[in-house]
Amino acid sequence: MFKLIKNIIFGFRFKRAVKKADSLHHITHRKYMVLVINKKLEVLSKKEVKEFVRGGIFRKGTTVSDIEKRALYITL
C-alpha cells in the first residue's frame, strides 16, 4: 500500500516536470531534460547540464551524453 502511494505521488511529480519541460522548450526552443538528482525530479536544459559537467558538479568522467541517456524525459 505504501509503495502504491509513493508511485502515485511520483507520477504526479513526473507529469508536472514534463509539463514544465515542454513549456520551457516552447518558450526558449532549447532541449530540456527531466532528471532525478538527489531523489528529486529536476528540469534542466542541455546548456545547464554542460555547464554543470564543466564546473565539476557531476562525478569526474561523466559526459553530457551519459546524463542524456539517464534522463527520464527529453524534449525534442
Residue pairs with C-beta under 8 A, 6 or more apart in sequence:
13 41
14 34
14 41
14 72
14 73
17 34
17 41
17 42
17 43
17 73
18 34
18 73
20 43
21 32
21 33
21 34
21 43
21 73
21 75
22 32
22 75
24 30
24 32
24 43
24 45
25 31
25 32
25 75
25 76
28 45
30 45
30 46
30 47
31 45
31 46
31 74
31 75
31 76
32 43
32 44
32 45
32 46
32 74
32 75
33 43
33 44
33 45
33 46
33 49
33 67
33 68
33 71
33 73
33 74
33 75
34 41
34 42
34 43
34 71
34 72
34 73
34 74
35 41
35 42
35 43
35 44
35 67
35 70
35 71
35 72
36 42
36 72
41 72
44 52
46 64
46 68
49 64
49 67
49 68
50 64
52 58
53 62
53 63
53 64
53 67
58 67
68 74
